Amino acid sequence: MKTFRSALVTLFALPLMALAEAPAPAAQKPAAKPAVQEDCPHPPPPADAKPTAGWTLTRGEALKGAPAVTLSELLARPQAHDGKTVRVEGQVRKACSKKGCWMELAEGAKGAGVRVTFKDYGFFVPLDSAGAAARVEGVVKVTELSDAMAKHYEAEGATVPRGGDGKPREVQMVATGVELRR
């Protein structure tokens, strides 16, 4: 009887122990992101995300000294930097008004800018980042947006440039680190 009971416990306990040690489904590789984001997928900002005047705020990894490119050079010749990691400095024209999941660096209130998103949505910037000076390191990406994604960005306050054919195209950076100063 003891042998039967031991065998029965082993039969049920071993699979349960194996399941307990298996990685959770959330730890597995995430499925490909949909073409259009309905909402920003990261948690709400931490309590310290709203600094005071004169602040320097760092998000993501510390800047590592990637080759510096001026914002005007990047906007004038984006294809030359496509896929490369660079450091850019500029003024934050706008930031995502919902969660801070993107910001635009630009030289003025109008005209083209660089949309900065954050690697793996691992960090974000304060909603009131507009007007701050920014130093960003990340990978440059020249992309054509779907109409739905362009409307999504515009609904959050973005300026989305359109080519002569009316299609939304922009220069983006996927940042690994950001420094903001006021």
C-alpha positions as CSV (number, residue, x, y, z in Angstrom):
1,M,0.0,0.0,0.0
2,K,2.9,2.4,0.8
3,T,4.5,1.7,-2.5
4,F,1.2,2.4,-4.3
5,R,0.7,5.7,-2.4
6,S,4.3,6.7,-3.1
7,A,3.9,6.0,-6.8
8,L,0.6,7.9,-6.9
9,V,2.2,11.0,-5.2
10,T,5.1,10.8,-7.5
11,L,2.9,10.5,-10.5
12,F,1.1,13.8,-9.6
13,A,3.8,15.7,-7.8
14,L,6.6,15.5,-10.5
15,P,4.5,17.1,-13.3
16,L,3.3,19.8,-10.9
17,M,6.9,20.5,-9.8
18,A,8.0,20.7,-13.5
19,L,5.2,23.2,-14.2
20,A,6.2,25.3,-11.2
21,E,9.8,25.5,-12.5
22,A,8.8,26.3,-16.1
23,P,9.1,29.9,-17.2
24,A,5.8,31.8,-17.1
25,P,4.2,32.5,-20.5
26,A,5.0,36.3,-19.9
27,A,8.7,35.5,-19.7
28,Q,8.7,33.9,-23.1
29,K,9.5,35.9,-26.2
30,P,6.6,38.4,-26.9
31,A,4.6,38.1,-30.0
32,A,5.3,40.6,-32.8
33,K,3.8,44.0,-32.1
34,P,0.7,44.9,-34.0
35,A,1.2,47.5,-36.8
36,V,-0.9,50.0,-34.8
37,Q,-0.7,50.7,-31.1
38,E,-4.1,51.3,-29.5
39,D,-2.5,52.6,-26.3
40,C,1.0,52.9,-24.8
41,P,1.9,49.5,-23.4
42,H,3.9,50.4,-20.4
43,P,3.0,51.1,-16.7
44,P,2.2,54.6,-15.4
45,P,5.2,56.8,-14.6
46,P,6.9,56.5,-11.2
47,A,6.3,59.3,-8.6
48,D,9.7,60.8,-9.4
49,A,8.9,61.3,-13.1
50,K,8.0,65.0,-12.6
51,P,11.2,66.9,-11.7
52,T,11.5,70.5,-10.7
53,A,12.9,73.4,-12.7
54,G,16.7,73.2,-13.5
55,W,16.6,69.4,-13.5
56,T,18.6,66.8,-15.3
57,L,16.7,63.6,-15.8
58,T,18.2,60.4,-17.1
59,R,16.0,57.6,-18.5
60,G,17.1,54.2,-19.9
61,E,20.8,53.3,-20.0
62,A,23.6,55.8,-19.4
63,L,24.8,57.4,-22.6
64,K,27.8,55.5,-23.9
65,G,29.4,58.0,-26.3
66,A,28.0,57.1,-29.6
67,P,29.1,59.2,-32.6
68,A,27.4,62.7,-32.4
69,V,25.3,63.9,-35.2
70,T,23.6,67.3,-35.3
71,L,19.8,67.3,-35.6
72,S,20.0,69.3,-38.8
73,E,22.4,66.8,-40.4
74,L,20.2,63.9,-39.4
75,L,17.1,65.6,-40.9
76,A,19.0,66.6,-44.1
77,R,20.5,63.2,-44.7
78,P,18.6,60.5,-42.8
79,Q,19.4,57.7,-45.1
80,A,23.1,58.0,-44.4
81,H,22.4,57.2,-40.7
82,D,19.6,54.7,-41.1
83,G,20.3,51.6,-38.9
84,K,23.2,53.3,-37.1
85,T,23.6,54.2,-33.4
86,V,24.1,57.9,-32.9
87,R,23.9,60.6,-30.3
88,V,21.7,63.6,-31.1
89,E,21.0,66.8,-29.1
90,G,18.0,69.0,-29.6
91,Q,14.9,70.6,-28.2
92,V,11.9,68.5,-27.2
93,R,9.0,70.0,-29.3
94,K,6.3,67.6,-28.1
95,A,5.9,64.4,-26.0
96,C,3.2,61.8,-25.9
97,S,0.3,63.4,-24.0
98,K,-0.9,60.0,-22.7
99,K,2.1,58.2,-21.2
100,G,5.3,59.8,-22.4
101,C,6.1,56.9,-24.7
102,W,7.6,59.1,-27.5
103,M,9.0,62.6,-27.9
104,E,9.8,64.8,-31.0
105,L,13.2,66.5,-31.3
106,A,13.0,69.5,-33.6
107,E,14.8,72.8,-34.4
108,G,11.6,74.8,-34.4
109,A,7.8,74.8,-33.9
110,K,7.2,73.8,-37.5
111,G,8.9,71.5,-40.0
112,A,10.4,68.1,-39.7
113,G,11.5,66.5,-36.5
114,V,12.8,63.2,-35.2
115,R,10.4,61.0,-33.3
116,V,12.1,59.3,-30.4
117,T,10.7,56.1,-29.0
118,F,12.2,54.0,-26.3
119,K,13.8,50.6,-26.6
120,D,11.3,47.9,-25.7
121,Y,9.1,50.5,-24.0
122,G,11.5,50.0,-21.1
123,F,11.3,53.7,-20.1
124,F,9.5,56.9,-21.0
125,V,9.7,60.7,-20.4
126,P,7.5,63.0,-18.3
127,L,4.4,64.3,-20.1
128,D,5.7,67.9,-19.6
129,S,9.0,67.3,-21.4
130,A,8.2,69.7,-24.2
131,G,10.7,72.6,-24.1
132,A,13.4,70.6,-22.4
133,A,16.9,70.2,-24.0
134,A,17.5,66.5,-24.8
135,R,20.5,64.3,-25.5
136,V,19.5,61.0,-27.0
137,E,21.5,57.9,-28.0
138,G,19.8,55.3,-30.2
139,V,19.3,53.7,-33.5
140,V,18.1,55.8,-36.4
141,K,15.2,54.4,-38.5
142,V,13.7,56.0,-41.6
143,T,10.2,54.7,-41.9
144,E,6.8,55.1,-43.7
145,L,3.9,54.9,-41.2
146,S,0.6,53.3,-41.8
147,D,-2.3,55.9,-42.0
148,A,-3.6,54.3,-38.7
149,M,-0.3,54.8,-36.9
150,A,0.0,58.4,-38.2
151,K,-3.5,59.1,-36.9
152,H,-2.6,57.5,-33.5
153,Y,0.5,59.8,-33.2
154,E,-1.5,62.8,-34.3
155,A,-4.2,62.0,-31.7
156,E,-1.4,62.3,-29.1
157,G,-0.3,65.7,-30.3
158,A,2.4,64.7,-32.8
159,T,3.3,66.4,-36.0
160,V,3.5,63.7,-38.7
161,P,5.2,64.8,-41.9
162,R,3.8,63.6,-45.2
163,G,5.7,63.2,-48.5
164,G,4.6,64.6,-51.9
165,D,2.4,61.6,-52.4
166,G,0.6,62.2,-49.1
167,K,2.1,59.2,-47.3
168,P,3.3,59.7,-43.7
169,R,7.1,59.3,-43.5
170,E,9.4,60.2,-40.7
171,V,12.8,59.9,-39.2
172,Q,12.8,58.0,-35.9
173,M,15.2,57.0,-33.2
174,V,14.8,54.1,-30.9
175,A,16.6,55.4,-27.9
176,T,18.6,53.3,-25.4
177,G,19.2,56.3,-23.2
178,V,17.9,59.9,-22.7
179,E,19.1,62.9,-20.8
180,L,16.7,65.9,-20.3
181,R,17.6,69.3,-19.0
182,R,15.6,72.5,-18.3
